[in-house]
Each structure stands twice: as C-alpha cells, then as structure tokens.
Amino acid sequence: MSTPRPAIEVAVIMQRVANTGPAARWQAWRWELADVVMNQPGFGPEPRLLYQNESVQQWLHAGYKLELFADDAEGYYLNVSTDQPSFFVLWRMEEQANVADEPIARPTVVSLSYYDAGRWLDAQEQVEQVRAPADVVAWLQAFVDE
C-alpha cells in the first residue's frame, strides 16, 4: 500500500483592477493574482466576490489541491532556496460571466515547483507568483530535506 503524497488545500484570490493612464484607453480593466491562502471549510466551489469598490474587485477561487511529488524535488528546492519562496498560479480567462457580465480570471493549477512554472511559461500560459507564507515554506523545506 502506497503512502499518500504530502498535500495542502489552497484557495486563490484573483483581482480585477482598473487600468490607469494610457493603457486605460484600450482596456479598462486587467486581471492579476492577489494572493494564495489556505482553504477553509466554508469556501465553496464556485468563484465568490470578496470585495469590490470603484477600482478593484477581488474574487475567491477555492479547492485547489497542491500535492508534492518526489520526482519534482529539485523544482521545489529551487523555490525554497530563493529569497522569496512563492506559489505559482496558472490562470486563464473564462467566458463564464461575473456580476459585471464579463469574463472572469480562473486559476487552473497552483504549484510550488519552479519547474512547473517554467513549463507553463514555455507553453505561453499566464503564470504569476505570490510569496508563500512561512508555514508553507517550512512544510516544503521539510519535504525537500527528506
């Protein structure tokens, strides 16, 4: 019987931000990664609007299982050995309309591996990173050390 892979459940917060300056003439809004947080029992499977004002909307996307794989230990090592270990999030625009009847940014995959992020970028995917909290970095470091 095989032992389960180390894993955590996370949620991704994407934000829709009003463009300013010359860029606003062509595109009023842009999407970007705001944060990755630990998943909570009350988080549902559908995107949920967390916050909104005239220049920002923040959307919560929950239920992403982040597993660690032994054959990707070097990719994790490259992450934890940097000054700013990070989550990497691949996201795409989805045609499902949000409250403004516009497409919404939907995270597809979350990883802690530099190699995953590199492969996604090589495939011309939209990938962003956000700093991982100390407890996640310690968990990842323990895996790499083992």
N, C-alpha and C positions, 0 to 999 in steps of 0.2 A: 504494500500500500504506500503510495507516494504522499509526502507531506505537502500541505498547501503552500503556495507561494506567499511570501510576505505581501500584504496589500493594505491599502487605506482607501476610504471613500472620500472624494472631494467634490466640491461644487465650484463652479466658475462664475465670476461676475464680469459681465461684458458691459461696456458703457458706450452709449451713443452721445457724441459730443458735437456741439455746434462749431462749425468751422468759422474762423475769423480771417480778416484780411483778404488778399486777392483770391485765395482758394475758395472762399465762400461764394464767389461769382459762379463757379462751376458746380460746386457740391455744397449744399447747406450743412450736411452732417457727415461725420465719419464714425466708424466703429473702432474700438480698441479694447484690449484686455485691461481690466481694472484690478482683479485680484483672484487668487485661488484660496479657498477656505475649506476647513474640514466640513464634511457633510453632516447635517443634523437630522434627527428623526422627523422633524416637522417639514423638511424640504420636500416638496412634491416633484413629480417627474416632468411637469411642464414648466417652461420659462415663466418667471414671475417678476413683475415690475417691482423693484425695491424702492426706488427713489426717482423723483422727477422734478425738475424746475425748468426755466426757460432755455437753459443751455446744456443740460445733461439729463440723460435717462440711464439708470443702472438696472440691469436685468440679471437675475439669478438663474443659473442652469445647474441643476443638482444631479447626483447619482453617477459620477464618473469613478470607476474602479481603477486605481493606479496600482498595478502589480509590478513586482521586481523580479527580473529573470536573471539567473546566474550567468547566462551567456552574454549578458549586456553589462557585466560588472565594470568593464573598462569605461563604458559610456557614463555610468554613474560616478566612477572615480573622477573622470574629467570634470563633472559637475561639482562634486563636493570639494575638490581641490582648488576651486576658484575663490576669489574674494567675495563673490555674491552667488552662492548656490541658488538655483532657480527651478521653478516649474516651467515647463514648456507646453504651450497650448496651441494646437492646430485648430483653426476655426474657419468656417465658411458662411457665406450669406445664404439664408434660407428664404424661400419665397412665401413661407407662412407669414401672414401679416401680423404685425403687432398692433397695439392700440392706435397707432398713427396710420394704419393701413399701408405700411411699408415693410419691406423685407427686414428680417432680424438676423443678427450675427449669432450663429450657433456653434459652440465648441464641439469638436468631433472627438478629439483624443487629448489626454493630459499625460505627460511623461516627466521623468526626472533624468532622462538619458540625453547626453549631448549627441549621441549617435542617432537617436530617433529624430531630434530636432534637425540635424544635418540632412538626413534622408528626406524629411518633409520639405526643407528649403530647396534641396536639389530638385524636387518634384514641382517646384514653383507654387507650393502651398502657402497660405497665410499663416505664419507662425510668430507668436510673441512669447515673451518670458516675463515672469514676475518673481521677485525674491521669495524663496521658501522660508517658512518660519524655523526657528532654532530646533524645535522638537522634531520636525520632519527631516531636517539636515542631520540630526543625531541618529535618527532611525536609518537614514540612508547610509551614513558613515559606518554604522554597525554592520550593515549588510555588506558593504564594500570590504570592511576589515575581515569579515568571515571568509 
